Amino acid sequence: MGNPKNPYDRHPFFEQISQLWRNKTAVAGLVIVMGFILMAIFAPFLSPHDPLATSLYDQIKPPVWHETGTWKNILGTDELGRDTLSRIIYGARVSLTVAIVSVGIAFTLGTLLGCISGYYKGFWDSLIMRIMDMILAFPYLLLAIVVVAFLGPSLKNAMMAIGITYVPRFARIVRGSVLEECEKDYVMAARAVGARDWRILFIGILPNCLGPLIVQTTLSMASAILDAAALSFLGLGAQPPTPEWGGMIARSRALILRASWVMTFPGIAILLAVLGFNLLGDGLRDALDPRLRD
C-alpha cells in the first residue's frame, strides 16, 4: 500500500495560500506591505532622529550617507532642519492608521447595509441603494473634501470622510453576494426550520461573501493612503507638525527646484505603499476567485 494521502492537500484554504504564494507579484506586494507595517511598528527603533526635532543649523541639507563616522540625515532635511528619513518612517504610522481606520469604517457600514439590502430586498433595498447611488454620483476625493470642510480639518475627520466615501464600494459588493447566496438551498433550509434572520445572515451567508470583501479591503487600503495624502496636501488632513507623507509634500512645494529630495522621498513612500497594496489585492483576487486560477 502507498503512503496515505495528506488530508490537507485539497483543502480550499491551503489551495488559496498555495495559489497566492505562486503569484510572484502578490508575494512582492506582500513583502512591501509587511515592510511598511514593520516600519510603522518599530518606528522608534528605526528612526535615527526625532521626527519633530528642528534645527536651525541643519535646514535644507542634502542627503548625507556618512558623516564623522556616524549615519546622519541619510535622506536630507527639510526647511526646519527635521530629518526626512525619520519623518517618512513615522509617516508610515499615520498613513497606515488612516487606511486601517477609514477602510474599517467603510467595511463595517458597507457590510451591514449590503446585508440588509440584499437579504430583505423591497423597500430597504431601494432606499439603501439609492443613497449609495447618490454618494457614488460624487467623485470620492471631492466628497471627502466636502465632508472634511464641514467637520473641520483634522486627521480624525479625514479618516471619517474617507470611510464614508468608501461605504458604497462595500455595500454593493455585499449586496450582490447576499442576493446570490439567498437563492441557495442552505438558506432556504435555514428559513424552513425557523432560523432567525441575523443567524442566517451573519453565520450562514456572510462567511461565504468574505472573498470579494477581502480583495476590496486590500485595494481600498491603497486608495485610502492616496486620498489621505491628497487631503493632507490640501491642508484638510493631518495638521503640522504631524509627519504625514502628503503634508510633507505640500510643505515642500516651494523647495522643489533647490531641494527636490524633501518632496521626492515622501512621494516614493506613497508610491511604494500604494503599489504594495495593489499588487497584494490583485494576488488575493486571483487566489480567492476559482475562475482565475491556473
C-alpha positions as CSV (number, residue, x, y, z in Angstrom):
1,M,0.0,0.0,0.0
2,G,1.2,3.5,-0.7
3,N,1.5,6.3,1.7
4,P,-1.8,7.7,2.9
5,K,-2.9,10.9,1.2
6,N,-2.5,14.1,3.1
7,P,-6.0,15.3,4.2
8,Y,-5.0,18.9,3.7
9,D,-3.9,18.6,0.1
10,R,-7.2,19.6,-1.3
11,H,-8.5,21.9,1.4
12,P,-9.6,25.2,-0.2
13,F,-7.7,27.3,2.3
14,F,-4.4,25.6,1.5
15,E,-5.1,25.8,-2.2
16,Q,-5.7,29.5,-1.9
17,I,-2.5,30.0,0.1
18,S,-0.6,27.9,-2.5
19,Q,-2.1,29.9,-5.3
20,L,-1.2,33.2,-3.6
21,W,2.4,32.0,-3.0
22,R,2.9,31.1,-6.6
23,N,1.8,34.6,-7.7
24,K,5.1,36.5,-7.8
25,T,3.5,39.9,-8.0
26,A,1.3,39.1,-4.9
27,V,4.4,38.0,-3.0
28,A,6.2,41.2,-3.9
29,G,3.2,43.2,-2.8
30,L,3.0,41.3,0.5
31,V,6.7,41.9,1.1
32,I,6.2,45.7,0.5
33,V,3.2,45.9,2.7
34,M,4.8,43.9,5.5
35,G,7.8,46.2,5.2
36,F,5.7,49.3,5.8
37,I,3.8,47.6,8.7
38,L,7.1,46.6,10.4
39,M,8.4,50.2,9.8
40,A,5.3,51.6,11.5
41,I,5.5,49.2,14.4
42,F,9.2,49.7,15.1
43,A,9.4,53.4,14.1
44,P,11.0,54.4,17.5
45,F,13.8,51.9,16.9
46,L,14.3,52.5,13.2
47,S,14.1,56.3,13.2
48,P,17.6,57.8,13.5
49,H,16.2,61.2,14.9
50,D,13.2,62.7,16.5
51,P,10.8,63.4,13.6
52,L,9.6,66.6,15.3
53,A,13.0,68.0,16.3
54,T,14.0,71.1,14.4
55,S,17.5,72.6,13.9
56,L,18.4,76.0,12.5
57,Y,21.9,74.7,11.6
58,D,20.6,71.7,9.6
59,Q,18.0,73.4,7.3
60,I,17.6,72.0,3.8
61,K,20.6,69.8,4.0
62,P,21.1,67.3,1.0
63,P,21.2,63.6,1.6
64,V,24.3,62.7,3.5
65,W,25.2,59.0,3.7
66,H,28.1,59.2,6.1
67,E,29.3,61.9,8.4
68,T,32.1,61.8,11.0
69,G,31.8,58.0,11.4
70,T,28.0,58.0,12.0
71,W,24.9,57.9,9.8
72,K,23.2,61.3,9.8
73,N,20.4,62.7,7.6
74,I,20.6,59.9,5.1
75,L,17.7,61.4,3.1
76,G,18.5,65.1,3.9
77,T,16.5,67.6,6.0
78,D,13.5,69.9,5.4
79,E,13.1,73.6,5.7
80,L,13.0,73.4,9.5
81,G,16.0,71.1,9.8
82,R,13.9,68.0,10.5
83,D,15.3,64.6,9.4
84,T,13.4,63.4,6.2
85,L,14.0,59.7,6.8
86,S,12.7,59.9,10.4
87,R,9.6,61.7,9.2
88,I,9.0,59.2,6.5
89,I,9.3,56.3,8.9
90,Y,6.8,57.9,11.4
91,G,4.6,58.9,8.4
92,A,4.1,55.2,7.8
93,R,2.3,55.0,11.1
94,V,0.0,57.9,10.2
95,S,-0.8,56.6,6.7
96,L,-1.4,53.0,7.7
97,T,-3.6,54.2,10.6
98,V,-5.7,56.3,8.3
99,A,-6.0,53.4,5.9
100,I,-7.0,50.9,8.6
101,V,-9.5,53.1,10.3
102,S,-11.1,54.6,7.2
103,V,-11.4,51.2,5.5
104,G,-12.6,49.7,8.8
105,I,-15.5,52.2,8.9
106,A,-16.4,51.5,5.3
107,F,-16.2,47.8,5.8
108,T,-18.4,47.8,8.8
109,L,-21.1,50.2,7.5
110,G,-21.0,48.8,3.9
111,T,-21.3,45.2,5.1
112,L,-24.2,46.0,7.3
113,L,-26.1,48.0,4.7
114,G,-25.3,45.5,2.0
115,C,-26.6,42.6,4.1
116,I,-29.8,44.4,4.9
117,S,-30.3,45.5,1.3
118,G,-29.6,42.1,-0.3
119,Y,-31.5,40.0,2.3
120,Y,-34.7,42.0,2.8
121,K,-34.9,43.4,-0.7
122,G,-38.0,45.5,-1.5
123,F,-38.2,48.9,0.3
124,W,-35.0,48.6,2.2
125,D,-33.1,47.6,-0.9
126,S,-34.4,50.5,-2.9
127,L,-33.7,53.0,-0.1
128,I,-30.2,51.9,0.7
129,M,-29.1,51.5,-3.0
130,R,-30.5,55.0,-3.9
131,I,-28.5,56.5,-1.1
132,M,-25.4,54.6,-2.3
133,D,-26.0,55.9,-5.8
134,M,-26.2,59.4,-4.5
135,I,-22.8,59.0,-2.8
136,L,-21.3,57.4,-5.9
137,A,-22.5,60.4,-8.0
138,F,-19.8,62.5,-6.5
139,P,-16.0,61.9,-7.1
140,Y,-14.6,60.2,-4.0
141,L,-12.0,62.9,-3.3
142,L,-14.4,65.8,-3.9
143,L,-16.9,64.3,-1.5
144,A,-14.2,63.7,1.1
145,I,-13.2,67.4,0.8
146,V,-16.8,68.5,1.4
147,V,-17.1,66.2,4.5
148,V,-13.8,67.4,6.0
149,A,-14.6,71.0,5.2
150,F,-17.9,70.6,7.1
151,L,-16.4,68.8,10.1
152,G,-13.2,70.7,10.2
153,P,-9.6,69.9,9.1
154,S,-8.0,67.2,11.2
155,L,-6.7,63.6,10.8
156,K,-9.7,62.2,12.6
157,N,-12.2,63.9,10.4
158,A,-10.2,62.9,7.3
159,M,-10.5,59.2,8.3
160,M,-14.2,59.6,8.8
161,A,-14.6,61.3,5.4
162,I,-12.7,58.7,3.6
163,G,-14.6,55.9,5.3
164,I,-17.9,57.5,4.4
165,T,-17.0,57.8,0.7
166,Y,-15.9,54.2,0.5
167,V,-19.1,52.7,2.0
168,P,-20.9,52.2,-1.4
169,R,-18.0,50.1,-2.6
170,F,-18.5,47.5,0.1
171,A,-22.3,47.8,0.2
172,R,-22.7,47.0,-3.4
173,I,-20.3,44.0,-3.3
174,V,-22.0,42.6,-0.2
175,R,-25.5,43.1,-1.7
176,G,-24.6,41.3,-4.8
177,S,-23.1,38.4,-2.9
178,V,-26.0,38.2,-0.5
179,L,-28.6,38.2,-3.3
180,E,-26.7,35.2,-4.9
181,E,-26.4,33.3,-1.6
182,C,-30.1,33.8,-0.8
183,E,-31.1,31.6,-3.7
184,K,-29.0,28.6,-2.4
185,D,-30.5,25.6,-0.7
186,Y,-28.9,26.1,2.7
187,V,-30.5,29.5,3.1
188,M,-33.9,28.1,2.2
189,A,-33.4,25.2,4.6
190,A,-32.5,27.5,7.4
191,R,-35.6,29.6,6.8
192,A,-37.7,26.4,6.7
193,V,-36.5,25.3,10.2
194,G,-37.2,28.8,11.6
195,A,-33.7,30.2,12.0
196,R,-33.6,33.8,12.8
197,D,-32.6,36.3,10.1
198,W,-29.5,37.6,11.9
199,R,-28.2,34.0,12.3
200,I,-28.8,33.2,8.6
201,L,-27.1,36.5,7.6
202,F,-24.0,36.6,9.8
203,I,-23.4,32.9,10.4
204,G,-24.6,31.3,7.2
205,I,-24.4,33.9,4.4
206,L,-21.7,36.4,5.3
207,P,-18.8,34.0,5.7
208,N,-19.4,32.9,2.0
209,C,-19.1,36.5,0.9
210,L,-15.7,37.2,2.5
211,G,-13.6,36.5,-0.6
212,P,-14.7,39.6,-2.6
213,L,-14.7,41.7,0.7
214,I,-11.0,40.8,1.4
215,V,-9.9,41.8,-2.0
216,Q,-11.9,45.1,-1.9
217,T,-10.5,45.8,1.6
218,T,-6.9,45.4,0.3
219,L,-7.4,47.6,-2.8
220,S,-9.3,50.2,-0.7
221,M,-6.3,50.5,1.6
222,A,-4.2,51.7,-1.3
223,S,-6.9,54.2,-2.3
224,A,-7.2,55.4,1.3
225,I,-3.4,56.1,1.5
226,L,-3.7,58.2,-1.7
227,D,-6.8,60.1,-0.5
228,A,-5.3,60.8,2.9
229,A,-2.2,62.2,1.2
230,A,-4.3,64.3,-1.0
231,L,-6.3,65.7,1.9
232,S,-3.2,66.5,3.8
233,F,-1.7,68.1,0.7
234,L,-4.7,70.4,0.6
235,G,-4.4,71.1,4.4
236,L,-7.5,69.2,5.3
237,G,-5.9,66.1,6.8
238,A,-3.1,65.7,9.3
239,Q,-2.0,69.1,10.6
240,P,1.6,70.3,11.3
241,P,3.8,69.1,12.8
242,T,2.4,65.6,12.3
243,P,4.7,63.6,10.0
244,E,2.4,62.6,7.1
245,W,3.6,61.9,3.6
246,G,1.0,64.2,1.8
247,G,1.6,67.0,4.2
248,M,5.4,66.7,3.8
249,I,5.0,67.1,0.0
250,A,2.7,70.1,0.5
251,R,5.0,72.0,2.8
252,S,8.0,71.4,0.4
253,R,6.4,72.7,-2.8
254,A,8.5,75.9,-2.7
255,L,11.6,73.9,-2.4
256,I,11.1,71.7,-5.5
257,L,13.8,73.4,-7.6
258,R,16.5,73.7,-5.0
259,A,15.8,70.9,-2.6
260,S,13.8,68.3,-4.6
261,W,14.7,65.5,-2.1
262,V,12.3,67.0,0.5
263,M,9.3,66.1,-1.5
264,T,10.7,63.3,-3.7
265,F,11.3,60.8,-0.9
266,P,7.8,61.1,0.7
267,G,6.4,60.7,-2.9
268,I,8.3,57.5,-3.3
269,A,7.0,56.2,0.0
270,I,3.4,56.8,-1.2
271,L,4.2,55.1,-4.5
272,L,5.6,52.0,-2.8
273,A,2.8,51.7,-0.3
274,V,0.1,52.0,-2.9
275,L,1.9,49.7,-5.2
276,G,2.3,47.1,-2.5
277,F,-1.4,47.0,-1.6
278,N,-2.5,46.9,-5.2
279,L,-0.2,44.0,-6.0
280,L,-1.4,42.2,-3.0
281,G,-5.0,42.9,-3.8
282,D,-4.6,41.5,-7.3
283,G,-2.9,38.4,-6.0
284,L,-5.7,37.8,-3.5
285,R,-8.3,38.2,-6.2
286,D,-6.6,35.6,-8.3
287,A,-6.3,33.2,-5.3
288,L,-9.8,33.6,-4.0
289,D,-11.6,33.5,-7.3
290,P,-11.7,29.9,-8.7
291,R,-12.4,31.2,-12.2
292,L,-9.0,33.0,-12.3
293,R,-6.9,30.0,-11.1
294,D,-4.5,28.3,-13.3
